Amino acid sequence: MIANKMNGHTNVCVYVVPLTVLITMCLWTVHKAESRAINKTTEMLEAEIKKSKLLAKWQLQKEVDMKLDVEKLKPPDHLGGVKMEQDGHFNKDYQKEVFLGNHQNGVEQEVESKLQDIFMNADENKDDFLSPDEVERWIGQKIQEHLDEALSENNRIFKLLDPDHDGFITWNEYFKQFLVVHGHDSDRAEKHLADYDTIELEQSDKDELMRYKFRWSDADKAPVDNRLSANEFLAFRHPEHSAFMLNSMASDIMRAIDKDKSGNLTVFEFIALPDAEVLEPKDREMDRHWQMEREREFHAVIDANKDGIVSLEELKDYVNPRHPNHAKVEAINLIKMVDNDGDNRLSLAEVMENKELLLGSKMVDTGRSFHDEF
């Protein structure tokens, strides 16, 4: 409505707004109010989601801190089911591992019961004897069990170290957790990643971390991005699962023992004692036994083509737990050790009579033989 004066009279003009316009204006006003309400609600929801994510991340980090310790975080020194340790020493428990598997611990009565169970399970044709083939297949199963166990443990640790579930662990994430499990506060560990000056590490921790970094770099395959996928992390912790890492392990052993740098190992290099003076007679006797054991293994197993030297390829085969020759050779060795009557098969009585050999010799333990320090 508009009012104006003309010739002393007031004229009033009334404009009629169409109903559709009024409805549109009302709807627009309502829509605007709803939009403001929705925006406010959205902002509140986003704030709550952000808060929830931060809380979840904090809870996951606390879970990681609680469940991981030094031993679980670092690559295992011992590799179960591998004949040679990563420092070039024999796995003294190898044969116990490949025969008893996960039944190697417990009191004597329990172990005897487990030995009987193992015998009954390995005796496939139920003739009350273990043939060389049956022992070979049993050993193959135990080796695979150790490989499967390592894979399962690695997957669990990977999930703990990958709280955002992006499928990768960066070196900084691993480094931070290394600091945390060594007793440093999580916030200080985070700050140390930025300035490398917040935490003063012990020299032993620095040396350990340096070894892990080299090993991390070996496992970090194309694309080389300083982060590891689940498979790469498995290779980092368990080289027995990676052909490349097994080759690297064999090469490291070769470099450490090959004194003349010929690229092959002679028996003299393989049985050479470390440079240290041994004074006690009992220590000298232990050294002689160590050398005799290595010499026997050199000629009987590692030197596959019997040419008197061990090549890098032969060494790679020896440290590879999946090599088909291992189960066969260990079955032969085990039967020779336990077969009292010389009939080339094992009875339950022979197994029980030689339980001390099975429980205590280097021939009976597979799990601890995959890992030793580089």
Buried (B, 14 or more C-beta within 10 A) or exposed (E): EEEEEEEEEEEEEEEEEEEEEEEEEEEEEEEEEEEEEEEEEEEEEEEEEEEEEEEEEEEBBEEBBEEBEEEBBBBBBBBBBBBBBBEBEBBBBBBBBBBBBBBBEEEEEEBBEBBEEBBEEBBEEEEEBBBBEBBBBBBBBBBBBBBEBBBEBBEEBBEBBBBEEEEBBBBEBBBBBBBBBBEBEBEEBBBBBEEEEBBEBEEEBEEBBEBBBEBBEBBBBEEEEEBBBBBBBBBBBBBBBBEEBBBBBBEBBBEEBBEEEEEBBBBEBBBEEEEEEEEEEEEEEEBEEBBEBBBEBBBEBBBBEEEEBBBBEBBBBBBBBBBEEBBBBBBBBBBEBBBEEEEEBBBBEBBBEBBEBBBEBBBBBBBBBBBBEB
